[in-house]
Amino acid sequence: MDEKASHRLSIAVDMDGVIADTETHFIQYYEKESGERVDRKIMLGVPESQAFPDKTAVQRYVRTPGFFRTLPLIQGSVAAVKSLMEDFDVYIVSAAMEFPLSLYEKKQWLEEHFPFISWRNIVFCGDKSIIKTDYLIDDHLKNLDNFSGTPLMFHAAHNILVNHHRRMNNWEEILDFFKELRKTK
């Protein structure tokens, strides 16, 4: 078999906002801290750090021990990543260096929820532009805009007004996209 025919395409998958539900977690933390229940709609079209009445809340939460360790899962992410791994090289990629205290918590979180992903396929970095996979599934423009492969924007409240990347609303849509790609291989 020639080298080109045996090449598996690669996919980088972001953590926060793609497999880990940071939006729900921010809302829960805010309510627990302030006693104020906020509607998810406050996050539509604004950066997460500016969404809450207390503009310092999000930065405080991401620096709070335990925040990253207790993130809820995004629905369908575990089964979808497992499915994609059958035909693609999948890497979990997180700009964890932005919040260095998160490194160990993110590692623990992945071991609990994605134990089938090898440590070799986990990349904690600062700038995701160094990632050279074929696809990147991410919710932040700062990562998608500078990606050299095919960017897939995972739907999030903060990116609702953006339309210059292909939007993926959930993991079912991602699986459908890659199912079509599998047919053309």
ChimeraX attribute file (.defattr): number of C-alpha atoms within 10 A of each C-alpha:
attribute: neighborCount
match mode: 1-to-1
recipient: residues
	/A:1	5
	/A:2	6
	/A:3	6
	/A:4	7
	/A:5	8
	/A:6	8
	/A:7	10
	/A:8	13
	/A:9	14
	/A:10	19
	/A:11	25
	/A:12	24
	/A:13	24
	/A:14	23
	/A:15	22
	/A:16	22
	/A:17	20
	/A:18	23
	/A:19	27
	/A:20	23
	/A:21	18
	/A:22	23
	/A:23	19
	/A:24	16
	/A:25	17
	/A:26	22
	/A:27	21
	/A:28	15
	/A:29	16
	/A:30	20
	/A:31	13
	/A:32	11
	/A:33	11
	/A:34	10
	/A:35	10
	/A:36	12
	/A:37	12
	/A:38	15
	/A:39	9
	/A:40	14
	/A:41	9
	/A:42	16
	/A:43	21
	/A:44	15
	/A:45	15
	/A:46	15
	/A:47	13
	/A:48	21
	/A:49	17
	/A:50	16
	/A:51	22
	/A:52	20
	/A:53	12
	/A:54	11
	/A:55	12
	/A:56	11
	/A:57	19
	/A:58	19
	/A:59	13
	/A:60	11
	/A:61	17
	/A:62	17
	/A:63	14
	/A:64	13
	/A:65	12
	/A:66	14
	/A:67	18
	/A:68	25
	/A:69	17
	/A:70	16
	/A:71	21
	/A:72	16
	/A:73	19
	/A:74	19
	/A:75	15
	/A:76	12
	/A:77	19
	/A:78	16
	/A:79	13
	/A:80	15
	/A:81	23
	/A:82	14
	/A:83	12
	/A:84	17
	/A:85	15
	/A:86	9
	/A:87	14
	/A:88	17
	/A:89	16
	/A:90	24
	/A:91	23
	/A:92	23
	/A:93	23
	/A:94	22
	/A:95	18
	/A:96	19
	/A:97	13
	/A:98	14
	/A:99	14
	/A:100	13
	/A:101	16
	/A:102	20
	/A:103	19
	/A:104	13
	/A:105	18
	/A:106	23
	/A:107	16
	/A:108	16
	/A:109	19
	/A:110	21
	/A:111	14
	/A:112	11
	/A:113	15
	/A:114	18
	/A:115	12
	/A:116	13
	/A:117	17
	/A:118	13
	/A:119	13
	/A:120	8
	/A:121	12
	/A:122	17
	/A:123	18
	/A:124	17
	/A:125	16
	/A:126	15
	/A:127	15
	/A:128	20
	/A:129	15
	/A:130	11
	/A:131	20
	/A:132	14
	/A:133	18
	/A:134	17
	/A:135	20
	/A:136	28
	/A:137	25
	/A:138	27
	/A:139	25
	/A:140	19
	/A:141	16
	/A:142	12
	/A:143	19
	/A:144	22
	/A:145	12
	/A:146	14
	/A:147	19
	/A:148	15
	/A:149	16
	/A:150	15
	/A:151	23
	/A:152	19
	/A:153	24
	/A:154	26
	/A:155	21
	/A:156	24
	/A:157	19
	/A:158	21
	/A:159	20
	/A:160	14
	/A:161	11
	/A:162	13
	/A:163	9
	/A:164	10
	/A:165	14
	/A:166	13
	/A:167	21
	/A:168	20
	/A:169	12
	/A:170	16
	/A:171	21
	/A:172	14
	/A:173	13
	/A:174	19
	/A:175	17
	/A:176	12
	/A:177	13
	/A:178	14
	/A:179	13
	/A:180	10
	/A:181	10
	/A:182	12
	/A:183	7
	/A:184	7
	/A:185	8
